[in-house]
Amino acid sequence: MLPTGLPQGAVPRLERPGPLRDRVYEALLELITTRALRPGQHLVESELAGHLGVSRQPVREALQRLNTEGWVDLRPAQGAFVHEPTEEEADQLLTVRTLLEAEAARLAAGNADAAGVEALEKILADGLAAVDADDVDAAVVLNARFHAKVMELAGNAVLAELAAQVDRRVRWYYTPVARQRGGQSWVEHRELIAAIAAHDGQLATRLMREHTEHTRRSYHARVTS
Protein backbone atom coordinates (compact mmCIF):
# COMPACT_ATOMS: atom_id res chain seq x y z
CA MET A 1 0.00 0.00 0.00
CA LEU A 2 1.37 3.38 -1.00
CA PRO A 3 1.55 6.23 1.55
CA THR A 4 -1.54 7.97 0.13
CA GLY A 5 -3.56 4.76 0.36
CA LEU A 6 -3.35 3.97 -3.36
CA PRO A 7 -3.50 0.25 -4.20
CA GLN A 8 -0.42 -1.13 -5.91
CA GLY A 9 -0.81 -0.75 -9.67
CA ALA A 10 -3.52 1.90 -9.35
CA VAL A 11 -1.38 4.81 -10.53
CA PRO A 12 -1.89 5.26 -14.28
CA ARG A 13 1.09 5.67 -16.57
CA LEU A 14 1.51 9.20 -17.87
CA GLU A 15 1.61 9.27 -21.64
CA ARG A 16 4.19 11.68 -23.02
CA PRO A 17 2.21 13.66 -25.64
CA GLY A 18 0.44 16.79 -24.40
CA PRO A 19 1.16 19.34 -21.65
CA LEU A 20 2.34 17.75 -18.43
CA ARG A 21 -0.23 19.55 -16.30
CA ASP A 22 -3.03 18.08 -18.44
CA ARG A 23 -1.63 14.57 -18.15
CA VAL A 24 -1.31 14.91 -14.38
CA TYR A 25 -4.86 16.26 -14.22
CA GLU A 26 -6.19 13.27 -16.19
CA ALA A 27 -4.26 10.82 -14.01
CA LEU A 28 -5.57 12.32 -10.77
CA LEU A 29 -9.11 12.54 -12.10
CA GLU A 30 -9.02 8.87 -13.05
CA LEU A 31 -7.77 7.96 -9.57
CA ILE A 32 -10.60 9.96 -8.01
CA THR A 33 -13.25 8.59 -10.38
CA THR A 34 -12.27 5.00 -9.65
CA ARG A 35 -12.03 5.82 -5.92
CA ALA A 36 -8.42 4.74 -5.69
CA LEU A 37 -8.30 8.19 -4.09
CA ARG A 38 -11.27 8.09 -1.75
CA PRO A 39 -13.73 10.89 -0.91
CA GLY A 40 -12.33 12.87 1.99
CA GLN A 41 -8.78 11.61 1.47
CA HIS A 42 -5.97 14.11 2.08
CA LEU A 43 -3.95 14.74 -1.08
CA VAL A 44 -0.30 15.48 -0.36
CA GLU A 45 1.40 17.20 -3.30
CA SER A 46 4.85 15.71 -2.68
CA GLU A 47 3.51 12.15 -2.40
CA LEU A 48 1.36 12.45 -5.52
CA ALA A 49 4.30 13.95 -7.41
CA GLY A 50 6.46 11.02 -6.36
CA HIS A 51 3.91 8.44 -7.46
CA LEU A 52 3.46 10.12 -10.84
CA GLY A 53 7.15 10.83 -11.37
CA VAL A 54 6.74 14.57 -11.80
CA SER A 55 7.56 17.75 -9.89
CA ARG A 56 5.09 19.32 -7.46
CA GLN A 57 4.18 22.19 -9.80
CA PRO A 58 2.01 20.26 -12.30
CA VAL A 59 0.39 18.45 -9.36
CA ARG A 60 -0.44 21.81 -7.75
CA GLU A 61 -1.88 23.08 -11.03
CA ALA A 62 -3.94 19.91 -11.49
CA LEU A 63 -5.32 20.14 -7.94
CA GLN A 64 -6.35 23.74 -8.54
CA ARG A 65 -8.20 22.72 -11.70
CA LEU A 66 -9.84 19.80 -9.93
CA ASN A 67 -10.91 22.18 -7.17
CA THR A 68 -12.52 24.48 -9.74
CA GLU A 69 -14.42 21.52 -11.20
CA GLY A 70 -15.61 20.27 -7.81
CA TRP A 71 -13.51 17.11 -7.56
CA VAL A 72 -11.14 18.43 -4.89
CA ASP A 73 -11.59 20.76 -1.92
CA LEU A 74 -8.73 23.15 -1.12
CA ARG A 75 -8.89 24.07 2.57
CA PRO A 76 -6.83 26.98 3.95
CA ALA A 77 -3.97 25.82 6.18
CA GLN A 78 -5.03 22.18 5.68
CA GLY A 79 -4.35 21.35 2.04
CA ALA A 80 -6.25 19.45 -0.63
CA PHE A 81 -8.86 16.76 -0.03
CA VAL A 82 -10.93 14.64 -2.39
CA HIS A 83 -14.41 16.14 -2.43
CA GLU A 84 -17.08 14.25 -0.49
CA PRO A 85 -20.29 14.54 -2.52
CA THR A 86 -23.47 15.33 -0.63
CA GLU A 87 -26.61 13.28 -1.11
CA GLU A 88 -28.21 16.30 -2.80
CA GLU A 89 -25.33 16.61 -5.30
CA ALA A 90 -25.58 12.95 -6.19
CA ASP A 91 -29.35 13.11 -6.51
CA GLN A 92 -29.24 16.09 -8.83
CA LEU A 93 -26.63 14.56 -11.11
CA LEU A 94 -28.23 11.12 -11.24
CA THR A 95 -31.61 12.72 -12.01
CA VAL A 96 -30.08 14.56 -14.96
CA ARG A 97 -28.45 11.32 -16.04
CA THR A 98 -31.87 9.64 -16.11
CA LEU A 99 -33.22 12.31 -18.46
CA LEU A 100 -30.26 12.07 -20.84
CA GLU A 101 -30.09 8.27 -20.87
CA ALA A 102 -33.83 7.80 -21.36
CA GLU A 103 -33.77 10.04 -24.44
CA ALA A 104 -30.68 8.22 -25.73
CA ALA A 105 -32.47 4.88 -25.40
CA ARG A 106 -35.47 6.20 -27.33
CA LEU A 107 -33.27 7.45 -30.17
CA ALA A 108 -31.14 4.30 -30.18
CA ALA A 109 -34.27 2.18 -30.62
CA GLY A 110 -35.03 4.15 -33.75
CA ASN A 111 -31.51 4.15 -35.16
CA ALA A 112 -29.74 0.95 -34.11
CA ASP A 113 -28.82 -1.56 -36.79
CA ALA A 114 -27.82 -5.20 -36.37
CA ALA A 115 -24.17 -4.29 -35.83
CA GLY A 116 -25.10 -1.87 -33.06
CA VAL A 117 -27.24 -4.43 -31.29
CA GLU A 118 -24.45 -6.99 -31.63
CA ALA A 119 -22.01 -4.54 -30.02
CA LEU A 120 -24.37 -4.09 -27.07
CA GLU A 121 -24.72 -7.86 -26.70
CA LYS A 122 -20.91 -8.24 -26.64
CA ILE A 123 -20.63 -5.69 -23.83
CA LEU A 124 -23.45 -7.51 -22.03
CA ALA A 125 -21.59 -10.82 -22.22
CA ASP A 126 -18.40 -9.21 -20.90
CA GLY A 127 -20.35 -7.51 -18.11
CA LEU A 128 -21.97 -10.75 -16.99
CA ALA A 129 -18.54 -12.41 -16.98
CA ALA A 130 -17.17 -9.59 -14.80
CA VAL A 131 -20.03 -10.03 -12.34
CA ASP A 132 -19.46 -13.80 -12.22
CA ALA A 133 -15.77 -13.16 -11.51
CA ASP A 134 -16.67 -10.53 -8.86
CA ASP A 135 -14.48 -8.07 -10.79
CA VAL A 136 -16.09 -4.82 -9.67
CA ASP A 137 -13.60 -2.59 -11.46
CA ALA A 138 -14.25 -4.31 -14.79
CA ALA A 139 -18.00 -4.22 -14.21
CA VAL A 140 -17.89 -0.45 -13.63
CA VAL A 141 -15.88 0.11 -16.81
CA LEU A 142 -18.18 -2.13 -18.84
CA ASN A 143 -21.28 -0.47 -17.43
CA ALA A 144 -19.95 2.90 -18.60
CA ARG A 145 -19.08 1.35 -21.97
CA PHE A 146 -22.61 -0.02 -22.36
CA HIS A 147 -24.24 3.34 -21.70
CA ALA A 148 -21.75 5.10 -23.96
CA LYS A 149 -22.64 2.69 -26.77
CA VAL A 150 -26.35 3.37 -26.33
CA MET A 151 -25.54 7.09 -26.49
CA GLU A 152 -23.50 6.50 -29.67
CA LEU A 153 -26.37 4.60 -31.27
CA ALA A 154 -28.70 7.49 -30.44
CA GLY A 155 -26.83 9.52 -33.05
CA ASN A 156 -27.34 12.91 -31.40
CA ALA A 157 -24.04 14.79 -31.01
CA VAL A 158 -25.43 17.42 -28.63
CA LEU A 159 -26.96 14.77 -26.38
CA ALA A 160 -23.68 12.85 -26.42
CA GLU A 161 -21.74 15.97 -25.45
CA LEU A 162 -24.03 16.61 -22.49
CA ALA A 163 -23.78 12.99 -21.40
CA ALA A 164 -19.98 13.12 -21.59
CA GLN A 165 -20.00 16.01 -19.14
CA VAL A 166 -21.64 13.86 -16.45
CA ASP A 167 -20.13 10.49 -17.39
CA ARG A 168 -17.20 10.56 -14.96
CA ARG A 169 -19.35 11.66 -12.06
CA VAL A 170 -21.81 8.89 -12.86
CA ARG A 171 -18.92 6.40 -12.65
CA TRP A 172 -17.89 8.00 -9.35
CA TYR A 173 -21.35 7.47 -7.89
CA TYR A 174 -21.85 4.05 -9.45
CA THR A 175 -18.64 2.48 -8.13
CA PRO A 176 -19.81 2.18 -4.48
CA VAL A 177 -23.01 0.36 -5.52
CA ALA A 178 -21.62 -1.72 -8.40
CA ARG A 179 -21.42 -4.90 -6.34
CA GLN A 180 -24.84 -4.26 -4.81
CA ARG A 181 -26.40 -3.77 -8.25
CA GLY A 182 -24.46 -6.78 -9.52
CA GLY A 183 -26.15 -9.09 -11.96
CA GLN A 184 -29.49 -7.29 -11.76
CA SER A 185 -28.02 -4.30 -13.55
CA TRP A 186 -27.03 -6.54 -16.46
CA VAL A 187 -30.45 -8.23 -16.52
CA GLU A 188 -31.85 -4.75 -17.02
CA HIS A 189 -29.29 -4.14 -19.76
CA ARG A 190 -30.44 -7.32 -21.53
CA GLU A 191 -34.07 -6.16 -21.45
CA LEU A 192 -33.01 -2.81 -22.84
CA ILE A 193 -31.11 -4.43 -25.69
CA ALA A 194 -34.22 -6.40 -26.61
CA ALA A 195 -36.29 -3.20 -26.73
CA ILE A 196 -33.68 -1.45 -28.88
CA ALA A 197 -33.44 -4.46 -31.22
CA ALA A 198 -37.24 -4.41 -31.59
CA HIS A 199 -37.12 -0.67 -32.37
CA ASP A 200 -39.57 -0.06 -29.53
CA GLY A 201 -38.70 3.48 -28.49
CA GLN A 202 -41.41 3.76 -25.85
CA LEU A 203 -40.34 0.55 -24.10
CA ALA A 204 -36.65 1.43 -24.35
CA THR A 205 -37.33 4.82 -22.76
CA ARG A 206 -39.24 3.28 -19.88
CA LEU A 207 -36.67 0.55 -19.26
CA MET A 208 -33.76 3.00 -19.27
CA ARG A 209 -35.56 5.36 -16.93
CA GLU A 210 -36.28 2.50 -14.52
CA HIS A 211 -32.71 1.23 -14.84
CA THR A 212 -31.08 4.55 -13.99
CA GLU A 213 -33.56 5.17 -11.19
CA HIS A 214 -32.58 1.82 -9.63
CA THR A 215 -28.98 2.99 -9.55
CA ARG A 216 -29.97 6.34 -8.02
CA ARG A 217 -31.98 4.65 -5.26
CA SER A 218 -29.18 2.15 -4.62
CA TYR A 219 -26.70 5.01 -4.17
CA HIS A 220 -28.88 6.69 -1.56
CA ALA A 221 -29.71 3.40 0.17
CA ARG A 222 -26.05 2.50 0.63
CA VAL A 223 -25.71 4.87 3.64
CA THR A 224 -28.45 3.09 5.57
CA SER A 225 -27.52 -0.49 4.69
C-alpha positions as CSV (number, residue, x, y, z in Angstrom):
1,M,0.0,0.0,0.0
2,L,1.4,3.4,-1.0
3,P,1.5,6.2,1.6
4,T,-1.5,8.0,0.1
5,G,-3.6,4.8,0.4
6,L,-3.4,4.0,-3.4
7,P,-3.5,0.3,-4.2
8,Q,-0.4,-1.1,-5.9
9,G,-0.8,-0.8,-9.7
10,A,-3.5,1.9,-9.3
11,V,-1.4,4.8,-10.5
12,P,-1.9,5.3,-14.3
13,R,1.1,5.7,-16.6
14,L,1.5,9.2,-17.9
15,E,1.6,9.3,-21.6
16,R,4.2,11.7,-23.0
17,P,2.2,13.7,-25.6
18,G,0.4,16.8,-24.4
19,P,1.2,19.3,-21.6
20,L,2.3,17.7,-18.4
21,R,-0.2,19.6,-16.3
22,D,-3.0,18.1,-18.4
23,R,-1.6,14.6,-18.1
24,V,-1.3,14.9,-14.4
25,Y,-4.9,16.3,-14.2
26,E,-6.2,13.3,-16.2
27,A,-4.3,10.8,-14.0
28,L,-5.6,12.3,-10.8
29,L,-9.1,12.5,-12.1
30,E,-9.0,8.9,-13.1
31,L,-7.8,8.0,-9.6
32,I,-10.6,10.0,-8.0
33,T,-13.3,8.6,-10.4
34,T,-12.3,5.0,-9.7
35,R,-12.0,5.8,-5.9
36,A,-8.4,4.7,-5.7
37,L,-8.3,8.2,-4.1
38,R,-11.3,8.1,-1.7
39,P,-13.7,10.9,-0.9
40,G,-12.3,12.9,2.0
41,Q,-8.8,11.6,1.5
42,H,-6.0,14.1,2.1
43,L,-4.0,14.7,-1.1
44,V,-0.3,15.5,-0.4
45,E,1.4,17.2,-3.3
46,S,4.8,15.7,-2.7
47,E,3.5,12.2,-2.4
48,L,1.4,12.5,-5.5
49,A,4.3,14.0,-7.4
50,G,6.5,11.0,-6.4
51,H,3.9,8.4,-7.5
52,L,3.5,10.1,-10.8
53,G,7.2,10.8,-11.4
54,V,6.7,14.6,-11.8
55,S,7.6,17.8,-9.9
56,R,5.1,19.3,-7.5
57,Q,4.2,22.2,-9.8
58,P,2.0,20.3,-12.3
59,V,0.4,18.5,-9.4
60,R,-0.4,21.8,-7.8
61,E,-1.9,23.1,-11.0
62,A,-3.9,19.9,-11.5
63,L,-5.3,20.1,-7.9
64,Q,-6.3,23.7,-8.5
65,R,-8.2,22.7,-11.7
66,L,-9.8,19.8,-9.9
67,N,-10.9,22.2,-7.2
68,T,-12.5,24.5,-9.7
69,E,-14.4,21.5,-11.2
70,G,-15.6,20.3,-7.8
71,W,-13.5,17.1,-7.6
72,V,-11.1,18.4,-4.9
73,D,-11.6,20.8,-1.9
74,L,-8.7,23.1,-1.1
75,R,-8.9,24.1,2.6
76,P,-6.8,27.0,3.9
77,A,-4.0,25.8,6.2
78,Q,-5.0,22.2,5.7
79,G,-4.4,21.3,2.0
80,A,-6.3,19.4,-0.6
81,F,-8.9,16.8,0.0
82,V,-10.9,14.6,-2.4
83,H,-14.4,16.1,-2.4
84,E,-17.1,14.3,-0.5
85,P,-20.3,14.5,-2.5
86,T,-23.5,15.3,-0.6
87,E,-26.6,13.3,-1.1
88,E,-28.2,16.3,-2.8
89,E,-25.3,16.6,-5.3
90,A,-25.6,12.9,-6.2
91,D,-29.3,13.1,-6.5
92,Q,-29.2,16.1,-8.8
93,L,-26.6,14.6,-11.1
94,L,-28.2,11.1,-11.2
95,T,-31.6,12.7,-12.0
96,V,-30.1,14.6,-15.0
97,R,-28.4,11.3,-16.0
98,T,-31.9,9.6,-16.1
99,L,-33.2,12.3,-18.5
100,L,-30.3,12.1,-20.8
101,E,-30.1,8.3,-20.9
102,A,-33.8,7.8,-21.4
103,E,-33.8,10.0,-24.4
104,A,-30.7,8.2,-25.7
105,A,-32.5,4.9,-25.4
106,R,-35.5,6.2,-27.3
107,L,-33.3,7.4,-30.2
108,A,-31.1,4.3,-30.2
109,A,-34.3,2.2,-30.6
110,G,-35.0,4.2,-33.8
111,N,-31.5,4.2,-35.2
112,A,-29.7,1.0,-34.1
113,D,-28.8,-1.6,-36.8
114,A,-27.8,-5.2,-36.4
115,A,-24.2,-4.3,-35.8
116,G,-25.1,-1.9,-33.1
117,V,-27.2,-4.4,-31.3
118,E,-24.4,-7.0,-31.6
119,A,-22.0,-4.5,-30.0
120,L,-24.4,-4.1,-27.1
121,E,-24.7,-7.9,-26.7
122,K,-20.9,-8.2,-26.6
123,I,-20.6,-5.7,-23.8
124,L,-23.5,-7.5,-22.0
125,A,-21.6,-10.8,-22.2
126,D,-18.4,-9.2,-20.9
127,G,-20.3,-7.5,-18.1
128,L,-22.0,-10.8,-17.0
129,A,-18.5,-12.4,-17.0
130,A,-17.2,-9.6,-14.8
131,V,-20.0,-10.0,-12.3
132,D,-19.5,-13.8,-12.2
133,A,-15.8,-13.2,-11.5
134,D,-16.7,-10.5,-8.9
135,D,-14.5,-8.1,-10.8
136,V,-16.1,-4.8,-9.7
137,D,-13.6,-2.6,-11.5
138,A,-14.2,-4.3,-14.8
139,A,-18.0,-4.2,-14.2
140,V,-17.9,-0.5,-13.6
141,V,-15.9,0.1,-16.8
142,L,-18.2,-2.1,-18.8
143,N,-21.3,-0.5,-17.4
144,A,-19.9,2.9,-18.6
145,R,-19.1,1.4,-22.0
146,F,-22.6,0.0,-22.4
147,H,-24.2,3.3,-21.7
148,A,-21.8,5.1,-24.0
149,K,-22.6,2.7,-26.8
150,V,-26.3,3.4,-26.3
151,M,-25.5,7.1,-26.5
152,E,-23.5,6.5,-29.7
153,L,-26.4,4.6,-31.3
154,A,-28.7,7.5,-30.4
155,G,-26.8,9.5,-33.0
156,N,-27.3,12.9,-31.4
157,A,-24.0,14.8,-31.0
158,V,-25.4,17.4,-28.6
159,L,-27.0,14.8,-26.4
160,A,-23.7,12.8,-26.4
161,E,-21.7,16.0,-25.4
162,L,-24.0,16.6,-22.5
163,A,-23.8,13.0,-21.4
164,A,-20.0,13.1,-21.6
165,Q,-20.0,16.0,-19.1
166,V,-21.6,13.9,-16.5
167,D,-20.1,10.5,-17.4
168,R,-17.2,10.6,-15.0
169,R,-19.3,11.7,-12.1
170,V,-21.8,8.9,-12.9
171,R,-18.9,6.4,-12.6
172,W,-17.9,8.0,-9.3
173,Y,-21.4,7.5,-7.9
174,Y,-21.8,4.0,-9.5
175,T,-18.6,2.5,-8.1
176,P,-19.8,2.2,-4.5
177,V,-23.0,0.4,-5.5
178,A,-21.6,-1.7,-8.4
179,R,-21.4,-4.9,-6.3
180,Q,-24.8,-4.3,-4.8
181,R,-26.4,-3.8,-8.2
182,G,-24.5,-6.8,-9.5
183,G,-26.1,-9.1,-12.0
184,Q,-29.5,-7.3,-11.8
185,S,-28.0,-4.3,-13.6
186,W,-27.0,-6.5,-16.5
187,V,-30.4,-8.2,-16.5
188,E,-31.9,-4.7,-17.0
189,H,-29.3,-4.1,-19.8
190,R,-30.4,-7.3,-21.5
191,E,-34.1,-6.2,-21.4
192,L,-33.0,-2.8,-22.8
193,I,-31.1,-4.4,-25.7
194,A,-34.2,-6.4,-26.6
195,A,-36.3,-3.2,-26.7
196,I,-33.7,-1.5,-28.9
197,A,-33.4,-4.5,-31.2
198,A,-37.2,-4.4,-31.6
199,H,-37.1,-0.7,-32.4
200,D,-39.6,-0.1,-29.5
201,G,-38.7,3.5,-28.5
202,Q,-41.4,3.8,-25.9
203,L,-40.3,0.6,-24.1
204,A,-36.6,1.4,-24.4
205,T,-37.3,4.8,-22.8
206,R,-39.2,3.3,-19.9
207,L,-36.7,0.6,-19.3
208,M,-33.8,3.0,-19.3
209,R,-35.6,5.4,-16.9
210,E,-36.3,2.5,-14.5
211,H,-32.7,1.2,-14.8
212,T,-31.1,4.6,-14.0
213,E,-33.6,5.2,-11.2
214,H,-32.6,1.8,-9.6
215,T,-29.0,3.0,-9.5
216,R,-30.0,6.3,-8.0
217,R,-32.0,4.6,-5.3
218,S,-29.2,2.2,-4.6
219,Y,-26.7,5.0,-4.2
220,H,-28.9,6.7,-1.6
221,A,-29.7,3.4,0.2
222,R,-26.1,2.5,0.6
223,V,-25.7,4.9,3.6
224,T,-28.5,3.1,5.6
225,S,-27.5,-0.5,4.7
